Every structure is written in structure tokens, then in C-alpha cells.
Amino acid sequence: MPGAEAGHLRLVTINTWKCDGDYAARLIVLERQLAALAPDVVAIQEAFASVDGRFDTAAHLAAHLGMTFTYLPERRKSRRVEGQLLDSHSGLAVLTRRPVDEHAFLPLPSTVDDGGRSALLLRWREGGMDVVLGNIHLSHLADGGALRRQQLESLLRHPWFAENEADLAVVCGDFNAELTAPELRGFLASPWSWRNACADLTGKLTYRTEVGDGRDLDHILIGPSSRVTVSDARVVLDRPDPEIGAMASDHCGVAASFYKES
């Protein structure tokens, strides 16, 4: 697959739902639907990997898409896959067309009930842009609003974001809350002034509960000093594969295309 056109970059973020559901079928759907999107960057949350190396969502997708990947193993526990109980991680990963120049793992505020959280940070050049990216999966706790705010604030205060001169500074992932939630909406206002890449997208829903309610939990935010324009933003990975019948995940993905301002 060709790399990003100079001055342009296409990003997809997706919570891949660990090894739950029909994992083997979902991997095929992820392969097919991501290949059709031809992204330059894929940020993954709940990236399943067994400790014995037999299963690895990020490595599998990177090989299929012809990309490199950086992986942060987290939340180690036994999980059942294909009838076997395996020691495994549910981590964060970022797939890129070009190898990254630098990456960092940032521990975030968490609690015992929250289970431990970190952020995966990367710096590299892609599509003619200097890029700084943070991949996150914020607290899932129903009463975790204050914790989610602390986690996002901790990431945005990291020097790579607070002191960056990148063409594109982006934070993406599963925020486990709408951007209108009290703990998150302040980051879109002064003094933070981050931008929602999907601000012009109406009716955006990325997660459907068992009773059919929709929630908007997955987001892409752009730093205030970024020198890019969003040329396209949409919900993706939101349809079952016509041949297999399975969805890629219990979450939909979010895609945004950026071009560098002159």
C-alpha cells in the first residue's frame, strides 16, 4: 500500500474489543475494512495479545496492512479465546506507515477499580507532517468522571503536547464519555482549546448498548497549535461484513483526514 501523500494524513481509531465475541471472524473483518479505508495511522485500544505470542491483534493487523506498530501491553489477566484460557494483555497499539522516531509510555492516574491506565505516545514524520500522537483509553467507571478528567489532563500536560511544535498534535481513542460530559468539555475551551476533529459530524455514535441505545465514546482531538485542516471525518467500521456477517468490534471506529496548511 502506498504511503501518505505529502501534506495529507488519514487516521483511524478503533477499540478492538479484546478477544471477545467471535475473535477469529472479527479479525478478518478488521483486516478487510481497515484495508478498504487505507489509513496512514491506526490507533487501537483493547489490543489483545496472549503472553505466549500465539495471538496478537496489533501484530496481525500490521502485517496484513503492511504497516509497523508500537505496542503498550496493559491490564494483564487470563482471558478466554477459542475455548482456551490464556494469560494475556489488553493494551494500546498504534500502526503507522513509517517507523516512529520515538515513543513513550505514560502512566495515568487510576484506581484499583479502574484497573490501571496508561497512554501510548509517539513522535514521527508521516505524510509530510511532524506528528505527535497520544493513544488513550480512559476510565470505564460509571462514577469515573473526575478520574477521566485527571487522566486526560495528565496526558495533555506531558511535554510532548504542552511544549510541542508539531504540524499535527492529536489525541485519540476510547474516552468512555461524550465530549459534552462535564469532565471533558472543558478541554475544548480556553485555556486548553483542543479541537474536536469530528465537530461537523452530526449524529455521531460509536457504541451501541445491548438495549440499542447509542453513545459517542470514541474521539479524535487536535492540539490548538496544530497546522492542519480536517478534510474529512466520519464513523467507520460500523457495518457487518457482507460475507461473514460479523462486526469488527462492539465499538465503531472514527476516521479523520488531515492536510497541512501552507
C-alpha positions in Angstrom: 0.0 0.0 0.0 1.4 3.5 -0.8 2.3 5.9 2.0 0.5 9.0 2.8 0.5 11.7 0.1 2.7 14.6 1.1 0.8 17.1 3.3 -2.0 14.6 3.9 -2.6 12.0 6.6 -5.6 9.7 7.4 -6.1 8.4 10.9 -8.4 5.7 12.2 -9.0 5.0 15.9 -10.8 1.8 17.0 -11.4 -0.1 20.2 -11.0 -3.7 19.0 -12.8 -5.4 21.9 -10.0 -7.7 23.1 -10.7 -11.3 22.2 -14.4 -11.2 22.9 -17.1 -12.4 20.6 -16.0 -14.4 17.5 -12.4 -13.1 17.7 -11.2 -15.0 14.6 -14.1 -13.7 12.4 -13.7 -10.2 13.8 -10.0 -10.2 12.9 -10.9 -10.9 9.3 -13.5 -8.1 9.3 -10.9 -5.7 10.8 -8.4 -6.7 8.1 -10.9 -6.2 5.3 -12.5 -3.0 6.4 -9.2 -1.3 7.5 -7.6 -2.2 4.2 -10.5 -0.6 2.4 -10.0 2.6 4.4 -6.3 2.7 3.5 -5.3 4.6 6.7 -1.8 6.0 7.3 -2.2 5.6 11.1 -4.4 3.2 13.1 -4.8 3.8 16.9 -6.0 0.7 18.7 -7.5 0.3 22.2 -8.1 -3.1 23.9 -5.5 -4.6 21.6 -5.5 -8.3 22.6 -2.2 -10.2 22.9 -1.6 -13.5 24.6 1.6 -13.6 26.6 2.8 -16.8 24.8 2.7 -14.9 21.5 0.1 -17.1 19.7 -2.4 -14.2 19.4 -1.6 -10.6 18.8 -4.2 -8.2 17.3 -1.8 -5.4 16.6 0.9 -7.5 15.0 -1.7 -9.4 12.9 -3.3 -6.2 11.5 0.1 -4.5 11.0 1.3 -7.5 8.9 -1.9 -7.6 6.9 -1.9 -3.8 6.2 1.9 -3.6 5.5 2.4 -1.2 8.5 4.8 -1.1 11.5 3.4 -1.0 15.0 4.2 0.1 18.6 2.5 -1.8 21.4 1.9 -1.0 25.1 0.9 -4.1 27.0 -1.6 -3.4 29.8 -4.3 -5.0 32.0 -2.7 -8.4 32.3 -5.2 -11.2 33.2 -6.5 -14.6 31.9 -8.9 -14.3 29.0 -10.7 -17.0 27.1 -10.1 -17.2 23.3 -11.1 -20.1 21.1 -12.0 -22.1 24.1 -8.7 -21.7 25.9 -8.0 -19.6 28.9 -4.8 -17.7 28.2 -2.6 -15.3 30.1 -2.9 -12.1 28.1 -2.8 -8.3 27.8 -5.5 -5.8 26.6 -3.2 -2.9 25.6 -2.8 0.1 23.3 -1.2 0.0 19.9 -0.5 2.4 17.0 0.1 1.2 13.5 2.0 3.5 11.1 3.2 3.5 7.6 6.7 4.7 8.6 8.6 3.6 11.7 8.2 6.1 14.5 11.2 8.2 15.7 10.3 8.0 19.4 7.6 6.5 21.7 6.8 6.8 25.4 4.6 5.0 27.9 2.9 7.5 30.3 1.2 6.1 33.5 -2.1 7.9 34.1 -4.0 8.4 37.4 -6.0 5.3 38.2 -7.6 3.3 41.0 -7.8 -0.4 41.9 -11.4 -0.5 40.5 -10.2 1.3 37.3 -7.6 -1.4 36.8 -4.6 0.8 35.8 -4.3 3.1 32.8 -1.5 4.4 30.7 -1.2 6.4 27.4 0.9 5.5 24.4 2.8 8.5 22.9 4.6 8.6 19.6 6.6 11.2 17.6 7.5 10.7 13.9 7.1 12.2 10.5 4.2 11.0 8.2 2.6 12.4 5.1 4.9 15.4 5.1 4.0 16.3 8.7 5.7 16.2 12.0 3.2 14.3 14.1 2.8 13.8 17.9 0.1 11.3 18.8 -1.4 10.1 22.1 -3.5 7.0 22.2 -5.7 6.6 25.3 -8.4 4.5 26.9 -9.9 6.5 29.7 -11.6 5.1 32.8 -14.7 2.9 32.3 -16.1 3.5 35.7 -19.7 4.9 35.8 -18.6 7.4 38.5 -15.2 8.0 37.0 -15.8 11.5 35.6 -13.2 13.1 37.8 -10.7 10.3 37.0 -11.2 10.7 33.3 -10.6 14.4 33.6 -7.4 13.7 35.5 -6.2 11.1 33.0 -6.7 13.4 30.0 -5.1 16.4 31.8 -2.1 14.3 32.7 -1.6 13.4 29.0 -2.0 16.9 27.7 0.5 18.3 30.3 3.1 15.9 29.0 5.9 18.0 27.4 5.4 16.4 24.0 2.0 18.1 23.9 2.5 21.1 26.3 5.6 22.2 24.5 5.2 20.8 21.0 5.8 22.5 17.7 4.4 19.6 15.6 2.3 20.2 12.5 -0.2 17.8 14.0 -0.7 17.1 17.7 -3.5 14.6 18.1 -5.0 12.6 21.0 -7.4 9.8 20.1 -9.1 6.7 21.5 -11.9 5.5 23.7 -12.7 8.3 26.1 -15.6 6.3 27.7 -17.6 9.6 27.7 -19.2 12.1 25.3 -17.2 15.3 24.7 -20.1 17.2 26.2 -19.6 15.4 29.5 -18.6 17.8 32.4 -15.2 16.1 32.8 -14.3 16.5 29.1 -16.0 19.6 27.7 -13.5 22.0 29.4 -10.7 20.7 27.2 -12.4 22.2 24.1 -12.5 25.6 25.7 -9.8 28.1 26.9 -7.1 27.6 28.2 -6.8 24.1 26.7 -8.6 24.9 23.4 -8.2 21.5 21.8 -10.4 20.9 18.7 -12.8 18.1 18.0 -11.9 16.6 14.6 -15.5 15.5 14.2 -17.2 18.7 15.3 -19.0 19.0 11.9 -20.2 15.3 12.1 -23.9 15.2 13.2 -25.4 12.2 14.8 -22.1 10.6 15.6 -22.4 7.3 17.7 -19.6 4.9 18.2 -21.0 2.4 20.7 -24.4 0.6 21.0 -25.6 -0.9 24.2 -27.5 -4.2 24.4 -30.8 -2.3 24.6 -30.0 -0.4 21.5 -29.0 3.0 22.9 -26.2 4.8 21.2 -23.3 6.6 22.8 -20.5 8.7 21.4 -17.4 7.5 23.3 -14.5 7.5 20.7 -12.9 10.7 19.7 -10.1 12.5 17.8 -8.8 15.7 19.3 -6.4 18.2 17.6 -4.0 20.4 19.5 -4.5 24.2 19.4 -1.2 24.9 17.7 -1.6 22.2 15.0 -1.3 23.5 11.5 -3.8 21.2 9.8 -7.3 21.3 8.4 -9.7 18.4 8.7 -10.7 17.5 5.2 -13.0 14.5 6.2 -14.3 12.9 9.4 -16.6 10.0 9.7 -17.7 7.0 11.7 -16.2 3.8 10.1 -16.1 0.0 10.8 -19.8 0.4 11.6 -21.3 -2.3 9.2 -21.1 -6.1 9.3 -19.0 -7.8 6.7 -21.4 -8.9 4.0 -19.8 -12.3 3.6 -19.0 -13.2 7.3 -21.9 -11.3 8.9 -19.8 -10.1 11.9 -19.0 -6.6 13.0 -15.4 -5.6 13.5 -15.9 -4.8 17.2 -18.5 -3.7 19.7 -17.3 -0.2 19.0 -17.3 1.6 15.7 -14.2 3.3 14.5 -13.6 7.0 13.9 -11.6 8.3 10.9 -10.3 11.8 10.2 -8.2 13.0 7.2 -5.9 16.0 7.7 -4.0 18.2 5.3 -1.2 20.5 6.3 -1.9 24.2 6.0 0.6 26.2 4.0 
